[in-house]
Amino acid sequence: MKIVITGGLGFIGQHLATRLIAAGHDVLLVDSLIAQIHGDIPSVSVPEGARVVRLDTSLLPEHPELIDGSDAVFHLAAETGTAQSMYRIAHYTGVNCGGTAALLEAIAKCSKRPRHVVLASSRSVYGEGAYVRPDAPTQLLQPAARAPEALAAGDWEPRDASGVALVAVPTPESLPFAPGSIYAATKAAQELLINSTATALGFRSTVFRFQNVYGEGQSLQNPYTGIITIFFNRARQGLDIPLYEDGLESRDFVHVSDIAAALHASLSTDLPPGAVINLGAGQPTSVRTLASSLLQAAGIDVPVRVTGQFRVGDIRHCHADLGLARRLMGFEPQVTLDEGLRRFCAWGVGQPVHEDRSAAATAELRSKGLTK
Ligand SMILES: NC(=O)c1ccc[n+]([C@@H]2O[C@H](COP(=O)([O-])OP(=O)(O)OC[C@H]3O[C@@H](n4cnc5c(N)ncnc54)[C@H](O)[C@@H]3O)[C@@H](O)[C@H]2O)c1
């Protein structure tokens, strides 16, 4: 197949491109190589056999020939910093929503349009995700964002209206949108843009909502996203690992090879049009456990410090319900967290140490009232 990947020189895009090329596909990567991910003078290794065009997605309508005649497009290009999106609002909306609109406009101009468009969306569209009351374990609830006053008092767990602390359960795709950040809102908007044009433009759309993806090749210089890379970069410099809240907030960490395998499989699986599918490991891991597992995998001993700080709009817990991914695609994550961290560290030790900019990023958020 002839396949286009926007954001194809990013973390997930590179893994996907490598897989697709190995399977014999013709792969074109469209990427503007933004400095926050790739540095001011980008040095990026291009997967062998890939063709590359350096272009901002906003310019795609002027270059429909890049898409014309392709069989499938994976739309991965995006700005991805949740907290940063809360003050660079016009920029994030422009890149993520405007970029998706530009892709669709380019598709509309093609004489032979792609048959399949796959979007990289995010679990962030759910906000807090699914919870239950301890006394009603089968009735799913979706709590509102936690009140800043509760967080300031160290009351971390989401509660229902009567004050009962709720318990996180796997989040299914049926939960409505409840984005708690501009980033999340742009991912929800991307889904709507793609799914609402699919029939008219004649392509099958598939939306994957990723949990926290990690692994080899993830940018070590972006201080705004990727807690594993931020922690790793700090630990290598002997700096402590600061944990927000009490460190018991949890995320679902999925290795990038499992994500790339699922994206690849979507090309040959008979998915229903407009399918929206969770991808994750399906397991919650507290940030505190993550930090100690990472330090163990890296063989580094630095203090892990619970700061009690919190970010406005952060969620407490979320992990994926993989039932639909299993049913529709036979998806089963293959890489355990310990194995994935081992692979990440084995790659990471060969990478340059970058100046730690996470403290400056936190200070920037604090100055804007977004971290307390
Ligand atoms: N990594 C995760 O944990 C995660 C979780 C949920 C969803 N996602 C989604 O998956 C996709 C890929 O994420 P990633 O982790 O590989 O991110 P990444 O930042 O490593 O890659 C994104 C790529 O897009 C490129 N890009 C950014 N703006 C662009 C523009 N205007 N035009 C062209 N290229 C542009 C960047 O240069 C970069 O190479 C994103 O859409 C992201 O929202 C990622």
PDBQT file of the ligand as one rigid body, heavy atoms in Angstrom, charges set to zero:
ROOT
HETATM    1  N1  LIG A 401       2.684   9.730  23.113  1.00  0.00    +0.000 N 
HETATM    2  C1  LIG A 401       1.546   9.579  23.798  1.00  0.00    +0.000 C 
HETATM    3  O1  LIG A 401       1.554   9.188  24.971  1.00  0.00    +0.000 OA
HETATM    4  C2  LIG A 401       0.233   9.875  23.136  1.00  0.00    +0.000 A 
HETATM    5  C3  LIG A 401      -0.946   9.625  23.864  1.00  0.00    +0.000 A 
HETATM    6  C4  LIG A 401      -2.168   9.917  23.277  1.00  0.00    +0.000 A 
HETATM    7  C5  LIG A 401      -2.221  10.410  21.990  1.00  0.00    +0.000 A 
HETATM    8  N2  LIG A 401      -1.065  10.658  21.308  1.00  0.00    +0.000 N 
HETATM    9  C6  LIG A 401      -1.170  11.222  19.966  1.00  0.00    +0.000 C 
HETATM   10  O2  LIG A 401      -0.335  10.484  19.084  1.00  0.00    +0.000 OA
HETATM   11  C7  LIG A 401       0.197  11.359  18.087  1.00  0.00    +0.000 C 
HETATM   12  C8  LIG A 401       1.705  11.185  17.992  1.00  0.00    +0.000 C 
HETATM   13  O3  LIG A 401       2.264  11.436  19.262  1.00  0.00    +0.000 OA
HETATM   14  P1  LIG A 401       3.827  11.314  19.544  1.00  0.00    +0.000 P 
HETATM   15  O4  LIG A 401       3.972  10.898  20.951  1.00  0.00    +0.000 OA
HETATM   16  O5  LIG A 401       4.475  10.541  18.478  1.00  0.00    +0.000 OA
HETATM   17  O6  LIG A 401       4.238  12.830  19.461  1.00  0.00    +0.000 OA
HETATM   18  P2  LIG A 401       5.574  13.509  18.894  1.00  0.00    +0.000 P 
HETATM   19  O7  LIG A 401       5.556  14.902  19.405  1.00  0.00    +0.000 OA
HETATM   20  O8  LIG A 401       6.765  12.664  19.151  1.00  0.00    +0.000 OA
HETATM   21  O9  LIG A 401       5.326  13.511  17.319  1.00  0.00    +0.000 OA
HETATM   22  C9  LIG A 401       4.516  14.451  16.690  1.00  0.00    +0.000 C 
HETATM   23  C10 LIG A 401       5.188  14.824  15.408  1.00  0.00    +0.000 C 
HETATM   24  O10 LIG A 401       4.338  15.775  14.751  1.00  0.00    +0.000 OA
HETATM   25  C11 LIG A 401       5.160  16.780  14.193  1.00  0.00    +0.000 C 
HETATM   26  N3  LIG A 401       4.353  17.995  14.062  1.00  0.00    +0.000 N 
HETATM   27  C12 LIG A 401       3.876  18.791  15.061  1.00  0.00    +0.000 A 
HETATM   28  N4  LIG A 401       3.191  19.803  14.533  1.00  0.00    +0.000 NA
HETATM   29  C13 LIG A 401       3.205  19.642  13.181  1.00  0.00    +0.000 A 
HETATM   30  C14 LIG A 401       2.652  20.361  12.091  1.00  0.00    +0.000 A 
HETATM   31  N5  LIG A 401       1.943  21.465  12.296  1.00  0.00    +0.000 N 
HETATM   32  N6  LIG A 401       2.855  19.903  10.848  1.00  0.00    +0.000 NA
HETATM   33  C15 LIG A 401       3.590  18.767  10.619  1.00  0.00    +0.000 A 
HETATM   34  N7  LIG A 401       4.143  18.051  11.612  1.00  0.00    +0.000 NA
HETATM   35  C16 LIG A 401       3.942  18.480  12.880  1.00  0.00    +0.000 A 
HETATM   36  C17 LIG A 401       6.316  16.953  15.158  1.00  0.00    +0.000 C 
HETATM   37  O11 LIG A 401       7.452  17.533  14.534  1.00  0.00    +0.000 OA
HETATM   38  C18 LIG A 401       6.542  15.515  15.603  1.00  0.00    +0.000 C 
HETATM   39  O12 LIG A 401       7.541  14.904  14.798  1.00  0.00    +0.000 OA
HETATM   40  C19 LIG A 401      -0.254  12.766  18.454  1.00  0.00    +0.000 C 
HETATM   41  O13 LIG A 401      -1.381  13.084  17.672  1.00  0.00    +0.000 OA
HETATM   42  C20 LIG A 401      -0.662  12.646  19.907  1.00  0.00    +0.000 C 
HETATM   43  O14 LIG A 401      -1.683  13.577  20.252  1.00  0.00    +0.000 OA
HETATM   44  C21 LIG A 401       0.166  10.402  21.849  1.00  0.00    +0.000 A 
ENDROOT
TORSDOF 0
